[in-house]
Amino acid sequence: MNKLFVGLFLLLFSSLTLASKPPLELANEVGETLFADIRQINQDGNASPVEMRKLVKTHLMSHIDIRFVSYKLLGKHIKGLTKPQALAFISAVEHYLEVSYASALMQYKGQQVTFEALPTDKNSKYATVKAVVKQPSGPDIDIHFKFRKSTKGQWRVYDLVAEGISLLSAKQKEISVRISEVGLTQVTAELKAKS
């Protein structure tokens, strides 16, 4: 699985909190706009990381539930967390995601993407949308986006499953081990330092 495409699609679906429309409808609407913007900025493949980060920050970061993702990443280390530690970690996660998404966007070269809603209970606050990336040379890439409906009725992506692996769970394990090794302050600094 191409990790950069996984990051790109996480970026796309992180922006799907614009309205309380069903996940599939949001995926189609946001996908069209986002990929058009990416093509404009990176049409020759020469966009700078600064330009891509600006795109991410301007159009997408305000639609990501950074707090929810941050607390999930902390896992067991959330116990005893002070408010300043929590705020610093949330800020570091936001920076980390911004840089990671901007890097992933640099890889988009106009591939065709289709979306399909997977069956779910209409009353459930969870849903899944499958994205299929058509690769001109190679097998298609299937990615499942796990949605959660907020108390305000907005659908937001909380996880991405690629090749049967939950990226949130994998990153949570990595961060948990690192916090155990070097402490929360060091991990926060490492996330914040990513460029």
C-alpha positions in Angstrom: 0.0 0.0 0.0 1.3 3.4 -0.9 1.4 5.2 2.5 1.4 8.6 0.7 -2.0 7.8 -0.9 -3.3 6.7 2.5 -2.3 10.0 3.9 -3.8 11.9 1.0 -7.2 10.2 1.5 -7.1 10.7 5.2 -6.6 14.4 4.4 -9.6 14.4 2.1 -11.9 12.8 4.5 -10.7 14.9 7.4 -12.3 17.8 5.8 -15.8 16.3 5.7 -17.3 18.1 8.6 -18.7 21.0 6.5 -22.3 19.9 6.9 -24.4 17.2 8.3 -24.8 15.4 5.0 -24.3 11.7 4.7 -20.7 10.5 4.5 -20.9 9.4 0.8 -22.4 12.7 -0.3 -19.8 14.6 1.6 -17.0 12.4 0.1 -18.1 13.1 -3.4 -18.6 16.9 -2.9 -15.4 17.5 -1.0 -13.4 15.2 -3.2 -14.3 17.1 -6.4 -13.3 20.5 -4.9 -10.2 19.3 -3.1 -8.7 17.4 -6.0 -9.3 20.4 -8.3 -7.5 22.7 -5.9 -4.6 20.2 -5.6 -4.3 20.0 -9.4 -4.2 23.8 -9.6 -1.5 24.2 -7.0 0.6 21.1 -8.0 -0.2 20.9 -11.7 3.5 20.5 -12.7 4.5 18.6 -9.6 6.5 21.5 -8.5 4.5 22.9 -5.6 6.6 23.8 -2.6 6.0 22.2 0.8 5.1 25.7 2.1 2.3 26.1 -0.6 0.9 22.7 0.2 1.0 23.3 4.0 -0.9 26.6 3.4 -3.5 24.7 1.4 -3.9 22.2 4.2 -4.0 24.8 6.9 -6.5 27.1 5.1 -8.9 24.5 3.8 -8.7 21.4 5.9 -7.2 21.7 9.4 -10.2 23.6 10.8 -12.4 20.6 9.9 -10.4 18.0 11.8 -11.4 17.0 15.3 -7.8 17.3 16.5 -8.8 16.9 20.2 -10.6 13.5 19.5 -7.6 12.2 17.5 -5.1 13.5 20.1 -6.9 11.8 23.0 -7.2 8.5 21.0 -3.4 8.7 20.3 -2.6 9.2 24.0 -4.5 6.1 24.9 -3.6 5.0 28.5 -1.4 8.0 28.9 -4.4 10.3 29.1 -4.6 9.6 32.8 -3.1 12.3 35.0 -2.7 14.6 32.0 -2.7 18.3 32.9 -4.5 20.9 30.9 -1.2 22.5 29.7 0.1 19.1 28.7 -3.1 18.3 26.8 -3.1 21.6 25.0 0.6 21.2 24.0 0.0 17.7 22.7 -3.1 18.7 20.7 -1.1 21.5 19.1 1.7 19.1 18.3 -0.7 16.6 16.8 -2.2 19.3 14.7 1.2 20.4 13.4 2.2 16.8 12.7 -1.0 16.1 10.7 -0.6 19.4 8.8 2.9 18.5 7.7 2.0 14.9 7.0 -1.0 15.8 4.8 0.9 18.4 2.9 3.6 15.8 2.1 1.0 13.3 1.0 -0.7 16.0 -1.3 2.6 16.3 -3.2 2.0 12.8 -4.5 -1.4 13.4 -6.1 -1.1 13.3 -9.9 -4.7 13.3 -11.0 -5.7 9.6 -10.4 -9.4 8.8 -10.6 -11.1 8.3 -7.3 -14.5 6.7 -6.7 -16.4 6.5 -3.4 -18.9 3.9 -2.2 -20.9 3.8 1.1 -20.8 0.4 2.8 -24.0 -0.9 4.4 -24.7 0.5 7.9 -27.6 0.9 10.3 -29.5 4.2 9.6 -29.6 5.0 13.3 -25.9 4.3 13.9 -23.5 7.1 14.6 -20.8 5.2 12.7 -20.5 4.7 9.0 -17.8 3.6 6.5 -17.0 4.9 3.0 -14.8 3.0 0.7 -12.5 4.9 -1.7 -11.0 3.3 -4.7 -8.0 4.9 -6.3 -7.6 3.8 -9.9 -3.8 3.4 -10.6 -2.8 3.6 -14.2 -0.1 1.1 -13.7 -0.8 -1.3 -10.9 -3.7 -2.6 -8.8 -6.4 -0.3 -7.5 -6.0 0.9 -3.9 -9.0 0.4 -1.6 -9.2 2.5 1.6 -12.0 2.4 4.2 -12.8 5.6 6.0 -14.5 5.2 9.4 -16.9 8.0 10.2 -18.4 9.0 13.5 -21.3 11.4 13.9 -20.6 14.2 16.4 -23.1 15.5 19.0 -23.7 18.4 16.6 -24.7 16.0 13.8 -21.5 16.4 11.8 -19.9 13.4 10.2 -16.1 13.2 10.8 -13.5 10.7 10.0 -11.9 9.1 13.0 -10.0 6.3 11.4 -8.6 5.0 8.1 -8.3 1.3 7.4 -5.9 0.2 4.6 -5.1 -3.4 3.9 -7.0 -4.3 7.1 -4.9 -2.1 9.3 -6.3 0.7 11.3 -3.9 3.6 11.0 -5.2 5.2 14.2 -4.6 2.0 16.2 -1.1 1.6 14.6 -0.1 5.2 15.4 -1.6 5.0 18.9 0.6 2.0 19.6 3.7 3.8 18.3 3.0 6.9 20.3 2.2 5.0 23.4 5.5 3.1 23.3 7.4 6.3 22.6 5.7 8.1 25.6 6.6 5.2 27.8 10.3 5.4 26.6 10.9 9.1 26.7 7.9 10.8 28.3 5.0 12.9 27.0 7.0 16.2 26.9 9.6 14.7 24.5 7.0 13.1 22.2 5.1 16.4 22.1 8.4 18.1 21.0 9.1 15.4 18.4 5.7 15.8 16.8 6.0 19.6 16.9 9.5 19.4 15.3 8.4 17.4 12.2 9.0 19.4 9.0 
